């Protein structure tokens, strides 16, 4: 029974992989390909640390990994450029009167936003003033 299940599972997996292909991982839009290369280089340095047999090799690999890690952490500029680019395109759309583009800013704000819940007092009435909300 177990062998039959494994055979069916293997056949389905291989057929799906041939027909559909592998699921491609999409990276964030603001991460450039140069940064992706640096991330891969950092992963390679980490495997060097794990595979080193001598202490001297490990120390050298750790120093190289620390440098590669610093370079990867400096990709905040990529995100800043991406956000500025999105903001300028939305400003241009607002000037042209394209309100659909202005209000469909899922790229910059994300796809999920937490719904706002109204604050109610003990009797169940809505409190609209901020000062009243803080006092209750």
N, C-alpha and C positions, 0 to 999 in steps of 0.2 A: 504494500500500500504506500509506504513512504518512498520507495524507489519510483513508483509510478507518479507520485506527486512531484518529486524532484525532476523527473523527465519532462513532465508537462510544463513545469515552471521554467526550466531551461529552454525549452522550445519556444515558449511565449516570449521570454526575454530576448532571445537571439532574433526572433522574427521582428519584434518591435524595434530593436536597435537597427536592423537592416532597413526597415521601412521608414521609420520616423527619424532615425539618427539620434545622436546624443543630445540631451537637453543642454542648451548653451546658457552659460551664466552671463548675465548682463551686468557689467560694472556700472558704477554711478557715472553720470554724464560728465561731471566736472573732473574726474580722474583722467589725466592724459595718458597716452600710451607710454610715454617716458616714465611716468610714475609707476605704471603697471610693470614695466621692466625692472625698476628699482625694487618693487615689492617681490618680484620673482627672484631677483639677486639676493635679497635678504633671506628668503626661504632657503636658498642654496647655502648661504653662510650658516644658517641654523643647522642644516643637516651636516655640514662640515664639523660643527661643534659636537654634535651627537655622535659622529663617526670617528672622531679623533681618538687615537689610542694612547698617545703620550701627553703628559701635562703641558709640555712646551707647545705642542701643536694646538692644544685646546686653548691656551692663553692667547696665542696668536689669532686663532679663529674667533675668539670672543672679542678681541680688539677690532677685527674687521667687521664683525656683526654689529658692534656698537656704532661704528661709523656708518654702515649701511642703514641702520635703524634711524639715525639722526637725519639722513637724507630722505627717508620715507616720511618721517614725521613733518618735514617741511613742505608738504604738498597742500597746506592750507591756502597758499596763494592761488592754486588751481580752482579751489572752491570759490574764493573771492571773485576771481575773474568770471566764473560761470554765473554767479549771482548778479554781478554787474551787467553782464551781457543780457541775461533774462530781463532785468529791470529796464534796460534801454529799449529792448524790443517791445516791452509792454508800454513804455512811454510813447514810443512811435505809434503803436496801435491806438493809444488813447488820443493822440493828436489827429490821427486819420479818422477817428470815430468808430473804430472797430472794437466795440464793447464786448463782443464774444471772446476775443483774444484777451482782453483785460481781465475779464471775470473768470476765465478758464485758466487759472494759473496753478494748475496741479503740479507743474514741474518745479516751481519754487517753493510752494507751501506744503507739498506732500498730498497724498491721496486721502488721508484720514485726519479728521479734526475732531477733537473731543466735543461732544455736544454740551452746550451751556445749560445748566440746570438752574431754574429760578429758586431764590431763597424765600422760604415761607416762615412766618412767625408761628407761635404756638396754636393760634386759632385757625391756621391754614391760609391766611391771606398773604398775597405776594408782597414782598418788601422791595421797593424799587430804589430807594435812596441808599447810597453806599454807606453813609454814616449809620443808618438804622441797621444795615446788615452786619456791621461790625459790632454794634452794641448787643445784638441778640445772640 
